[in-house]
Amino acid sequence: MATADEPLLILIPGMGADERVFRAQQASFANLQIPAWIKPQPAETLIGYARRFAMAIDPGQACFIGGASFGGIVALEMAARINARAVFLIGSIRSPGGMHWGLRAVRPLARMTLALPFPILGPLAELSLYSCGRYSNISTRSLLRQVSDADASFLRWAVRAVLDWRPSTEVGRAPIYQIHGAKDRVFPARLAAADMLVSGAGHLVSVTHGQAVNQFIAERMRKMSGW
């Protein structure tokens, strides 16, 4: 349970990522929860998954929820199910219109991703780690390590689910606050309609610019909850 002076904050990692992507937030928010992903059901939609996930982690009290990248999309669909006061999008999107044009172009082929050879994703990430070594920045190496540790079947499902995502009517019932890297190439900043753009940040804004993300979240939680 959250203490009287700090609200409960739930953050969902991005696709292939885990709690390590929120290390900077763990150091700043005492009542932060980062739930582990649950296993998706065969051919389950992102909306269906988000509803089951919300049931699994529902804290039974008002809270704030958010997520990085894919996690932000899932958080959007979860918000109405767990009495969320607001949703924080961290390098994420409000709708498919925020995707890079290349991703939007393949959305009609979303179902075909079920046949992609994602079991090789982990070894490829490991090879990238070895090849890049000290020439790769810390945030990139961290994400590659997380992807290499991720479950291949979950990654395969998540790719299809996000490409096939059509926002439910529940999205937007809770206020949405969006912070985005100005140099994000996955979800381009010009399409983001973000409340705050972080100069010099890319897609891993929670990792590379953790303090900016922390301040953004804290200010809005204080305003809404009196914390």
N, C-alpha and C positions, 0 to 999 in steps of 0.2 A: 504493500500500500504506500502511496505517496505521502510525504510529510505535509504538514499544514502550510509550510512556507514554500514548497516547491511542487509543481504539478508533475504528474506522470507523463513521461515522453516515451513513445514507442517509435523506433526507427527500423526500417526494413532495408537490408543491404541490396545492392544491385545484382544483376544476373551473374552467376558464377562467383559472387563475392560473399563474404561473411562478416562477422563482427569486426574484423580487422580494419574494414573501410571506415569505421566510426571511432577509431582510437582517440582522435582529438575531442570528439563529443563525449566519450566515456570519461575523459579527464575533467569535464566541465559540468556535467549534469548528473547529480547524485541519484536521481530517480529515472534514469534512462534504462529502458529495456530493449534488447535486440534479440527478438525471437528467432529460433532456428526454423528454416523452411520445413514445411510438411511435404509429404510425398504427393505429387499430383496423381489424379486418377487418369486412366486412358482416355485420350481425346477430350479431356476437360478444358473448358474455356477459362480464360483469365478471370472473368467475372465469377464463374462457379468456384474456382480455386480461392479467390479472394474472400468469398462468403464463408467457405469452410475454414480458411485460415483465421478469419475474424472470430468465428465460434471457438476455435481452439485456443486463442490467446486473449479473449475478452476479459479485461481486468475487472469488470463489474463496477466501474466508476468512470466519471468524466476524465478524459485524457487528451493529449495531443498525439498525433501520429504523422509520420513522414517517411520518406525513403529516398535513396539515391538511385537515379537512373530507373531501371526496371522496378526496383523496390518502391519508387515513388508512384508508379502506375498502379501497382498492387495496393498501396496505401490509399490511393484515391478511391478505389473500389471497396475498400474495407471500412472507410471512415464512418459511413452512415450506420454500420452494423455494430460499432463499438462505442457509440456516444462520444465521438471525437469533437472537440471544440474547434479544431482547425487541422489542416493538412499542410505539411511542409514538403515541397518538392525541391530536391537537391540535385541539380543537374538532371532533371527529369522533365516530363511533358504533361500538359493538361489534356491533350487529344492527339490522335495520329497525325494531325496537321503539323505537329512539332517535329516529326521525324525528318531525317535527311531524305532528300528526294530519292536516293537509291533504295532506301528501305521502303518508302511508299510505293515505289515501282514494283516491288516484288510481293506486296501484300496479297494480290490475287492468287499467288502461288504458295500461300502460307501452309496449306495442308501437306505440300510436298516436302517440307522440312522434316517430317517424321522419318523420311528415308535418308537423311543426311548422316554421314559417318562420324557422329560426335564422339565415339569412343576414342578417336585419335586426338581429341582436343587437349586432354591432359598431357600426354607425351609431347605434343607440339609446344605447349606452354613451358614444359620443363626444358625443351631444347632451346626455346627463346631465352629463357633465363640463363642457360649456359653460354649461349652465343653472345648475348648482350653484356653480361658480366658487369663490370664497373662502368661501362659506357652507357648503361641504361639508368635513368634516374630512379630514385628510391620508390616513388609512387608507382611507376610502371612495373618494377620488379615485384612490388607487393601484390599488385593486381594479378600479375601472371602467376604468382605462387598460389593465390586464392583460386584462380581458374583451374590450375593444375590439380588442386585438391577437391574440386567440385564434382558432383555426381553427373556423369555423362547423360543419363536418361533425363535428369532434371533440366539440364541445359537444352537438350533437344526439345523437350516440351515447352520450355520458356520461350525459345525462339519462335516456335509456331504460335504460341499463345499471344505474344506481343504483336506479331505481324497480323494476327487475326482479330486483334482487340478493337471492339466498337464500344465506346463508353456507355455505361448504363445510365438510366435516368437519375440514379442516386448520386452520381458525381456532381459536385458543386453544392450539395446541401450544406456542407461545412465550408467555412472560408478557406481559400487556398492561398498560400504564400509561397512564392517561388524564388529561389536563388540559383544563379546559373553562371557558369564560366563564360567569359566573353569570347574565348577561343575554343569553345566546345565544337568538335567536328562530328560527333555522333548525333546530337540534337542541336543543330545550329542556333546560336544565340539570336539571330535575326528572326527566327520563327518561335522563340520561346515565350514572348510576352511576359518576361520575368519582372518581378518587383525589384530585384537587385541583380545587376551584372557585376561580376568580380573581374576586374582588369587582370589580364595575364593568366587567368585560370582556364583550364580545359575541362574535360569531362569528369575528371576525378577531383572536383572542387572540394569535397569534404576531406580529402586527404591532403591536398597541396595548400589549401587555404582554410584550414580548420578553424582558426580563430574568427575569420569573417563569417563563416557558417554559424559558429556558436553565438556570435553577437546577434546575427540576424534572427535566429530562433529565440534566443533569450528575450530580446526586446519585444517580440510579438507575444510571447507567452506572458510576460509581465503585464502588457497592456490588456490582455484578455482575461487574466486570472487574478491580477493584483499581487502576483508573486514578488 
